[in-house]
């Protein structure tokens, strides 16, 4: 009985505390950075990319005669940066995004910005670490390709072909389809037709346009030419939003009735 009592009175063994591991993780990260600073990763981690040159806007030739104009009637444009080295015969064509105008007022207001007029378009730089960048370390696959940035000024993903009257009586031109066709035709004359590889891309509203025109773009090249289409943030779900309404469906319905079938 006494032995049993002594066992009950013995102090219980305390569980061992786990030492925090975050300190080890931070130390490991610092070690990696120190090794990289003196090793082959130094250019990627600590190097400042060379400044990119500004690329002027090229206005579409004969735009008014072709009926391929921005909402306000000005000629559309694009920025073309020529490739070099083994990228001289490879092309990347990118369609700019920027939402949609679905009412006469919205489209009329777009004439006061790049979304509806080329009067406000300025030179751009092909820079950053994306596929449009010109730094070999940050963009090793496409840095020296011919790169084209097609400006978006029709408000309907390069798909409309109609007209409307603004409240002030002036004409609103919805000529996105003609803009796409005329710009690609002009680029084909400038060397795109001789491409050995071509990548057709777009972002947001431009990505939607890319998907609409991917088959047409592919059909412009011989079968032996490698042609790919890539949509960046261009998939829009037809689902109810937080208010319980199908807002995207309603938006596209207005765009189609205004710019495609009016």
N, C-alpha and C positions, 0 to 999 in steps of 0.2 A: 504493500500500500504506500509506503514511504517513497519507494522507487518511482511509482507511478506519479506521485505528487511532485517529485523533483522534475520529472520529464515535463509536466504541465507548466512548471515555473521557469523552464529554460526559455531564454529570449528567442523569438522566432527569427529565422534568417530573412533579412530584408532583400527584396528583389533588386538586382543590379540596374542602375540607371544606364540607359543607352546614350552614348555620347553623340551629340549632334554631328551630322555628316556634312552639313552645308559648308563648314569651314574647310573641309578637305576638298570640296568641289571648287570653291573659290581659289584655293591654292593651286589646284590642278589647272584651272583656267588661266591663271597668271603665268604658270610655267609654260603653257602652250603659247601664249602671246609673246613671252620673252624668247622662246625658241624661234617663233615665226619671224620676230623682228630681225633675227640674224640669219635666217634661213631662206629657202626658196619661196616661202609664202609672203615674204616682205613686200614685194611689189603689189600684191592683191590687197593686203591689209592696210598698208601705210602710204601707198603711192597716190598722188593726186593726178587724176586723168588730165590729159592735155585739153585745153579749151577748144570747143567745137566752133567751127566757122558758121556764120549765119548763111542760110540758103534762101535766096530770093524767091518771091512768088512768081510763078509763070502763069499768065492768063491764057485761057483756052483760045486758040486761034479760030476766028470765024464763029464765035459763040452765038452771036445774034442771028446770023444767017442760018445756023443749025437749030435755032430755037433752044439752045442749051444754055440757059441763064439762071442766075440766082433769083430768089424771090423778088428782088427789086429790079431785076432786068440787067444787072451788071454781069459781066462774064465771070464764070467760075475759074478757079485756079488750083494749082498744085505746086509742090516743092520737089524738085528733082536733084538728088545728089548722086553724081556719077560714081560707079564702082571702080576698083583698081585691082591689079594683080589677078589672082585666080577668081576674084569676084566680078571681073569686068563683064562677064556674060551671064551673070546671075542677077535676078531682079526680085525685089520685095516691094509690093504695092499695098499701101495701107490706106483704108478709108476712115476718115475722121468721124467721130461720133458727136453727140451733143443733144440728145433728146429729139422731140418732135413738136411741131406746131399743129394743133388740131382744130383751131377756130380761126375765123378771119382776123379777129383782133390779135391773136397770138402771132400769126404769120405776118401781119402788118407790122407789129412791134419788132419782129425779128430783122426787119430791114435796117434797124439802127445798130446792128451788131454783125459780127462775122457769120452768124447763123443764117443771115438772109441777104448779105451783101459782101462783095469782095472789096468794097471801098475801105473796110476796116481791117483787112488782112495784112499782116506784117511778116517780114522774114522770120524764119524759125531756125532753131539749132537741132540737129540730130544728135542727141546726147543722152546720158543716163546709162543704166546697166541693163536696159531692155533690148529687144531685138532691133530697135531703130538706132541704137547707140553706135558710135564710131570708134570706141575704144576696144582694141583687140583682146585685152585681158578680161574685160567685163562682158564682151559680146563676141567671143571667138568664132561663132558660126556665121554671123552675118555682118560683121563690122565693115567689110570692104565690098559689100554688094551694092548694086545700084538700088537706091532707096527712094521711093516716091510717097509723099504724104499728100493725099487728095483731100482738099478742104471741103467741108460740108456746109452747104448754104441753101438747101431746098426744103428742109424740115420734114422729109418723109423717107429717110433712109435710101436716097437715090432711086426712088421707085415711082414717083408721081409723073403725070403728064396731063396737066389741066391748067386752067386759069380761073381767077375769081376777081371780084371787084372789092377794093378796100372801101372803108367808110368815107374816105375823102375822094372817091371816084377813080383813083389810080388802079392800075392792074397789078395783081399779084400773080407771079409766074411760078407754077409748080412743075418744074422740068427736071426733076431728079433723074429720071430714067434716061433722058437725053444727055444729061451731064455725064453720067456713068459711061454711056456708049461713046460719046465724043472724046472724053478724056482717055479712055483705053485705046481708042483708034489712034489718037495722037501719039500716045506712048509707044504703040506698036511701030509707028513710023520713026520714032526716036531710038529704036534699038530693042524694045521689048520683044519684037517678033523673032529676034535672033537669040533669045535666052535659051540656055541649056538647062536652067533651073528657074522656077518662078514660085514665089510664095505670096499668096493673096490673103491679106489680113484686114481686120477692122475691129474697132472697139465700141461697145455699147450699140448705139443706133447704127454705127458703121459696121459692127459685127453682124447685125441683122441684115444689112445691105449685102455684106459679103456672102451670107448664106443664100440670099435671093439670087445673086449673080454668079455664084461659084461655078455652076455648070457652063454658063456662057463663057466665063473666063477660061475654063479648061479647054473648051472647044476651039479656042483661037490658036492653039498650039498643036504641033504634030504629036502623035502618040508617044514617040520616044523621048519627048521632053518631060522632065519631072515637074509636075505642077501640084502644089498643095494649097489647101484653104484652111485658114486658122481663125476661129472666132474667139475674141477676147471679151468676156462679159456680155455675150449677146443672146443668152437664153432667158426668155421672160415667161414665167409660169402663168397660165390662165387659171389662177386660183383666187378665192376670196381674200381680201385684205382684212385688216383688224376691224374695219367698220362693217364687215360682212358683205361688201360689194366687190364686184369684179372690175376694179378700176382700170387695169391694163386692157381688158377686153373692150371697155367703153372708150378708152383712149384710141386704140387701134381702129375701132369702128368709125370714130370721128375723122381720123386721119384718112382712112380709105375713102369715105364719102366726100371729103373735101378735096383731096389731092388726086385721087385715082378715078373716081367715078362721077365727079360733079359735071 
